[in-house]
């Protein structure tokens, strides 16, 4: 077997129909330098029967377990602890890789965070194409997040921090903030649509998501920093903020 580059981690709970779609998209991959780890949260809807059949059909390394857990991030942490790949990729039940060549297209060059685009499906007739920015800063990440279904995260970034199970929705966002903003790890955007994402899951609850983000942000920064970040945020996304890059390129403002 070629070098194990990727550990795909799938968390599932009572979503057998979504699980079938996810497993089929992984099974179709032409790349073979990956392993698949399935963490099932003691489902009662035939999910384990589906996994057992899948186990008989695949030739790449597969690990799976079915037991109670404390939520999605607890399940993801269990998957991380079983992973052997250089990069970890989280594709939970209901989400699918865009086509059978996705894993072949990835330029896994040692950058710690490599992320692409996603197709975010809201219903059978409604979706959004999401393409994260190529340059990330704290103001951008306060406004949005890197979808975990678009991210290939270097295994080393989980050696000192797993996902925070105190939060139900934003722990992958916290991991991105700490890794890229606080620790300054390398990152790279690739202009490839990686996955089609089920937009009806728990993270689609925007009110709860913002509630958790605000709670975490307040825990990290003193009030003076929060006030400054708030002003920077409003400035960057105002009409005046959008003028600054244009002005800086004019002859008067360019360095000779």
C-alpha positions in Angstrom: 0.0 0.0 0.0 1.2 3.5 -0.7 2.0 6.0 2.0 -1.1 6.7 4.2 -1.8 10.3 3.5 -5.4 10.8 4.7 -7.5 9.6 7.5 -11.2 10.1 6.7 -13.3 10.3 9.9 -17.0 9.8 9.7 -19.3 10.4 12.7 -22.8 9.0 12.6 -25.9 8.7 14.8 -29.2 7.3 13.5 -28.7 8.6 10.0 -28.6 5.5 7.9 -29.7 7.1 4.7 -27.1 9.8 5.0 -24.5 7.3 6.0 -25.1 5.2 2.8 -24.5 8.3 0.6 -21.3 9.1 2.5 -19.9 5.6 2.4 -20.7 5.3 -1.4 -18.8 8.6 -2.1 -15.8 7.3 -0.2 -15.9 3.9 -1.7 -15.8 5.4 -5.2 -12.5 7.2 -4.7 -9.8 6.2 -7.1 -7.0 7.3 -4.7 -6.0 4.5 -2.3 -3.7 6.2 0.1 -6.3 6.7 2.8 -8.0 4.9 5.7 -11.6 5.3 6.9 -12.6 5.6 10.5 -16.3 5.4 11.4 -17.5 6.4 14.8 -21.1 5.5 15.4 -22.9 6.7 18.5 -24.8 3.5 19.3 -27.3 4.0 16.5 -30.6 2.0 16.6 -31.6 2.5 12.9 -29.6 -0.2 11.1 -26.6 2.0 10.7 -24.3 -0.7 12.1 -25.7 -3.3 9.6 -24.8 -0.9 6.8 -21.3 -0.5 8.2 -20.8 -4.2 8.5 -21.8 -4.7 4.9 -19.5 -1.8 3.9 -16.6 -3.5 5.7 -17.0 -6.5 3.5 -16.8 -4.5 0.3 -13.8 -2.2 0.8 -10.1 -3.0 0.5 -8.6 0.2 2.2 -8.0 0.2 6.0 -11.2 0.5 7.9 -11.8 1.0 11.6 -15.3 1.3 13.1 -16.9 1.3 16.5 -20.5 1.8 17.8 -20.9 3.0 21.3 -22.5 5.9 23.2 -20.7 9.2 23.2 -21.1 12.7 24.5 -21.9 14.4 21.2 -20.4 15.0 17.7 -17.0 16.4 18.9 -16.6 13.5 21.3 -17.1 11.2 18.3 -14.6 13.2 16.2 -12.0 13.0 19.0 -12.5 9.2 19.2 -11.7 9.2 15.4 -8.7 11.4 15.8 -7.2 8.9 18.4 -7.5 6.1 15.9 -6.1 8.0 13.0 -2.7 7.2 11.3 -2.8 9.5 8.3 -0.7 12.6 7.8 -3.9 14.6 7.2 -7.2 14.2 8.9 -10.5 14.9 7.1 -14.0 14.9 8.6 -16.8 13.8 6.4 -19.8 13.0 8.6 -22.9 11.0 7.6 -25.0 12.9 5.0 -22.0 14.7 3.5 -20.4 13.4 0.2 -17.2 13.9 -1.7 -18.0 15.8 -5.0 -16.6 13.1 -7.3 -14.4 10.0 -7.4 -11.2 11.9 -8.1 -11.2 14.5 -5.3 -8.6 12.8 -3.1 -6.3 12.5 -6.2 -6.4 16.2 -6.8 -5.3 17.3 -3.4 -1.9 19.1 -3.2 -0.9 17.8 0.3 2.4 19.6 0.5 2.9 19.8 4.3 0.8 23.0 4.9 -0.9 22.5 8.2 -4.4 23.6 7.0 -5.4 22.9 3.4 -8.9 23.9 2.6 -11.1 24.1 -0.5 -14.7 24.9 -1.3 -18.0 23.2 -0.6 -21.5 23.0 -2.1 -23.8 23.7 0.9 -27.2 22.0 0.2 -30.2 23.5 2.0 -32.9 21.5 0.2 -33.5 19.5 -3.0 -33.8 22.8 -4.9 -31.6 25.2 -2.9 -27.8 25.3 -2.4 -24.9 27.8 -2.0 -21.4 27.4 -3.3 -19.0 28.5 -0.5 -15.4 29.5 -1.3 -13.4 30.6 1.8 -10.9 33.4 1.5 -7.3 32.7 0.5 -6.0 35.0 3.2 -7.3 34.5 6.8 -7.2 36.9 9.7 -9.0 37.2 13.0 -11.6 39.6 11.6 -12.5 37.2 8.8 -12.8 34.2 11.1 -14.9 36.2 13.5 -17.4 36.6 10.7 -17.3 33.1 9.2 -15.6 29.7 9.5 -13.8 27.2 7.4 -16.2 24.3 6.8 -14.6 21.1 8.3 -15.8 19.2 5.2 -13.5 21.4 3.1 -10.4 21.1 5.4 -7.5 18.7 5.4 -5.8 19.2 8.7 -2.3 18.1 9.5 -2.2 15.4 12.2 0.3 17.3 14.2 -2.2 20.0 15.1 -4.2 17.5 17.1 -1.3 16.4 19.3 -1.8 19.3 21.8 -5.5 20.1 21.2 -8.5 17.9 20.5 -11.9 19.3 19.9 -13.4 21.0 22.9 -16.5 18.9 23.9 -17.9 21.7 26.0 -19.2 23.3 22.9 -21.8 21.6 20.7 -21.4 23.5 17.4 -18.2 25.6 17.1 -15.3 23.4 18.3 -14.0 23.0 14.8 -14.0 26.8 14.4 -12.2 27.1 17.7 -9.5 24.7 16.5 -9.1 26.8 13.3 -8.8 30.0 15.4 -6.3 28.6 17.7 -4.2 26.9 15.0 -4.1 29.7 12.4 -4.6 32.9 14.4 -3.1 32.1 17.8 -0.3 29.7 16.8 0.2 31.0 13.2 0.3 27.6 11.5 0.7 27.5 7.7 -2.4 27.3 5.6 -3.4 27.2 1.9 -6.7 27.5 0.0 -7.2 25.3 -3.1 -9.8 26.2 -5.6 -11.5 22.8 -5.7 -15.0 22.0 -4.5 -14.4 19.2 -2.1 -17.8 18.1 -0.8 -21.5 18.5 -1.0 -22.6 19.3 2.6 -25.9 18.6 4.2 -27.1 22.0 5.4 -29.8 20.7 7.7 -27.6 19.6 10.5 -27.0 21.0 14.0 -24.4 23.6 12.8 -27.1 25.2 10.6 -28.7 26.6 13.8 -27.2 30.1 13.4 -28.6 31.5 16.7 -27.0 28.8 18.8 -23.8 29.0 16.7 -23.4 32.7 17.5 -24.3 32.2 21.1 -21.5 29.7 21.5 -19.0 31.9 19.5 -19.7 34.9 21.7 -19.3 32.9 24.8 -15.9 31.5 23.7 -14.7 34.9 22.4 -15.5 36.5 25.8 -13.5 33.8 27.5 -10.4 34.5 25.4 -10.1 38.3 25.3 -10.2 41.1 27.9 -12.9 43.8 27.2 -10.5 46.3 25.7 -9.4 43.8 23.1 -13.1 42.9 22.4 -13.9 46.6 21.9 -11.0 47.0 19.5 -12.0 43.8 17.5 -15.6 45.1 17.3 -14.4 48.4 15.9 -12.1 46.6 13.4 -14.9 44.3 12.4 -17.3 47.1 11.7 -14.7 49.1 9.8 -13.5 46.2 7.6 -17.0 45.3 6.5 -18.2 48.9 6.0 -18.0 50.8 2.7 -15.0 52.7 3.9 -13.1 49.6 4.8 -13.6 48.3 1.2 -12.0 51.4 -0.2 -8.7 51.0 1.6 -7.2 48.3 -0.7 -8.1 50.4 -3.7 -6.6 53.6 -2.3 -3.4 51.8 -1.3 -2.8 50.9 -4.9 -3.0 54.4 -6.2 0.3 56.1 -7.3 0.2 58.6 -4.4 0.1 55.9 -1.8 2.5 53.4 -3.3 6.1 53.2 -2.1 8.7 54.2 -4.6 
